[in-house]
Amino acid sequence: MRPPRGLVAPAALLIALTLAGCGSSKDTDAKGSPEPTKTAEVKHVIHVTYDDPVDTQDAGYVGQVAAASGVSPQAFAEEILKDGAIDDIAAGFSDNFALPTDLTIHVTSAEGSPNYDPSTKTVTIYYDFANLTGNIIKAGNPKMSDADLGTQWAAVNDFVLVHELGHAFVDVFEIPITGREEDAVDGLATYFFTDQVPHGASYAFDAASFFHGLQDYQGAPDLTQFANEHSLSVQRAFDIACKVAGSSEETMQQIAALGVLPEDRPARCPGEYEQNAKAWSTLLKPHLRSTQD
């Protein structure tokens, strides 16, 4: 059974993510980002596999919606993830990047947080984590409509997926990284949405909002969070929001109006955005299929 119509990601988002893959039919976009001009024969691809969902305990708001739809929370998560364009992102990246080996996106019922395993070349996504994102988004705005929840839910799930594919790219393309790799691939996901997805800046901002809510869910930072390879969730939220703000004058004005950034940060955001976009466009360009045809 499919999820309620209001929770299915809008067609515009799905089409944007289907066509995107850090490239389109032009040589460059308006911001100078590299884009392939044609698609060569695919030698290696990103496969997507889904485990059968299992019954789980109460999953908060998502569990209530799932129950009303007559499915388990994990079965509901499977439909949400499929409607959120995981397969399309995998196909788009496979078409646009000359992968040196096959990659796998494995969606599973096991417990855990999304991750990439370089030994198996596998990105693992978890049904329960997908449902957690939905609950965190809803908790941040309890009065939001199911339609808005569906849009933001798809955006966050896809941002997380591109983040994990960023780890895979760092591995298989042997991309040099200084500093935290986790911060770097947050930058890749932000670059992908702001530069390659029509109206994607708003979806990247949805991801920033999610990470801010994730910090509330995690509680006050403790030693475990400070020692983690990830920056604090709230730091990730501000860094993503700043890059989104710096991506255009329009987004700068919109985010400034929300007052989500300290007053001294926005002035630096255009520079942070440009640095991030230039770095990732430069690092990814040699691996685009168009540059190898």
Residue pairs with C-beta under 8 A, 6 or more apart in sequence:
1 69
1 70
1 71
1 75
1 79
2 8
2 69
2 79
2 83
3 65
3 69
3 76
3 79
3 80
3 83
3 150
4 65
4 68
4 69
4 146
6 145
6 146
6 147
6 149
6 150
7 65
7 80
7 146
7 147
7 149
7 150
7 153
8 83
8 150
9 83
9 84
9 85
9 150
9 151
9 153
9 154
10 147
10 150
10 151
12 198
12 199
13 85
13 151
13 154
13 155
13 203
14 83
14 84
14 85
14 88
14 154
16 197
16 198
16 199
16 200
17 85
17 88
17 89
17 92
17 158
17 197
18 85
18 88
18 91
18 92
19 92
20 89
20 92
20 192
20 196
20 197
20 200
21 89
21 92
21 93
21 94
21 95
21 96
21 97
21 196
22 33
22 34
22 35
22 93
22 96
22 97
22 192
22 195
22 196
22 284
22 288
23 34
23 35
23 36
23 96
23 196
23 288
23 290
24 35
24 36
24 196
25 35
25 37
26 35
26 37
27 34
27 35
27 37
28 34
28 35
29 35
29 195
29 196
31 195
31 277
32 281
33 195
33 196
33 277
33 281
34 281
34 284
34 285
34 288
34 290
34 291
35 288
35 290
36 96
36 288
36 289
36 290
36 291
37 290
38 289
38 290
38 293
39 95
39 96
39 289
40 98
40 289
40 292
40 293
42 94
42 95
43 98
43 99
44 94
44 98
44 99
44 100
44 101
44 102
44 103
45 90
45 91
45 94
45 99
45 102
45 103
46 90
46 91
46 93
46 94
46 99
46 102
46 103
46 104
46 105
46 165
47 90
47 102
47 103
47 104
47 105
48 86
48 87
48 90
48 104
48 105
48 107
49 104
49 105
49 106
49 107
50 78
50 81
50 82
50 107
51 106
51 107
51 108
51 109
51 110
52 109
53 72
53 74
53 75
53 77
53 78
53 109
53 127
54 72
54 74
54 109
55 72
55 74
56 63
56 72
56 73
56 74
56 109
56 127
56 128
59 66
59 73
59 128
59 131
59 135
60 131
60 135
60 138
61 134
61 135
61 138
61 139
62 73
62 76
62 77
62 131
62 134
62 135
62 138
63 73
63 131
65 76
65 146
66 72
66 73
66 75
66 76
69 76
71 79
73 127
73 128
73 131
74 109
74 127
74 128
74 131
76 131
77 127
77 128
77 130
77 131
78 107
78 127
80 130
80 134
80 150
80 153
80 154
80 157
81 107
81 125
81 127
81 130
81 157
83 154
84 153
84 154
84 157
84 158
85 154
85 158
86 105
86 107
86 125
86 157
86 158
86 161
89 158
89 161
89 162
89 165
90 105
93 165
95 289
96 288
96 289
97 169
97 284
97 287
97 288
97 289
98 287
98 288
98 289
98 292
99 172
100 172
100 173
101 121
101 172
102 121
103 121
103 122
103 123
103 165
103 168
103 172
104 120
104 121
104 122
104 123
105 122
105 123
105 125
105 161
105 165
106 122
106 123
106 124
106 125
107 124
107 125
107 126
107 127
108 124
108 125
108 126
108 127
109 126
109 127
109 128
110 124
110 126
111 126
111 128
112 124
112 126
112 129
113 126
113 129
114 123
114 124
114 125
114 126
114 129
114 160
114 161
114 163
114 164
115 123
115 124
115 164
115 167
116 122
116 123
116 124
116 164
116 165
116 167
116 168
116 171
117 124
118 167
118 168
118 171
121 168
121 171
121 172
123 161
123 164
123 165
123 167
123 168
125 157
125 160
125 161
125 164
130 157
132 217
133 153
133 156
133 157
133 160
133 210
134 149
134 153
136 210
136 213
136 214
136 216
136 217
137 144
137 149
137 152
137 153
137 156
137 206
137 209
137 210
137 213
138 144
138 149
139 213
139 216
139 217
140 209
140 210
140 212
140 213
140 216
141 148
144 152
151 206
152 206
152 209
152 210
155 202
155 203
155 204
155 206
155 207
156 206
156 207
156 210
158 203
159 189
159 193
159 203
159 204
159 206
159 207
159 210
160 189
160 207
162 188
162 189
162 192
162 193
163 185
163 186
163 188
163 189
164 185
166 184
166 185
166 188
166 189
167 181
167 185
169 175
169 188
169 284
169 287
170 177
170 181
170 184
170 185
173 283
173 284
173 286
173 287
175 283
177 184
180 229
180 230
180 231
181 229
182 229
182 230
182 231
183 231
183 236
183 239
186 236
186 239
186 240
187 243
187 276
187 279
187 280
188 280
189 204
189 207
190 204
190 207
190 240
190 243
190 244
190 276
191 243
191 276
191 277
191 280
191 281
192 200
193 200
193 201
193 203
193 204
193 207
194 200
194 201
194 204
194 243
194 244
194 247
194 273
194 277
195 247
195 277
195 281
197 203
201 244
201 247
201 248
201 251
204 240
204 243
204 244
205 240
205 241
205 244
205 251
205 255
207 240
208 236
208 237
208 238
208 240
208 241
208 244
209 237
210 237
211 233
211 234
211 236
211 237
211 240
212 233
212 234
212 237
214 233
215 221
215 232
215 233
215 234
215 237
218 225
218 233
221 232
225 232
226 232
230 236
231 239
238 260
238 261
238 265
239 272
241 255
241 260
241 261
242 261
242 265
242 266
242 268
242 269
242 272
242 273
243 269
243 272
243 273
243 276
244 251
244 255
244 273
245 251
245 252
245 255
245 256
245 261
245 266
245 269
245 273
246 252
246 269
246 270
246 271
246 272
246 273
246 274
247 273
247 277
252 266
252 269
252 270
255 261
255 266
256 266
261 269
285 291
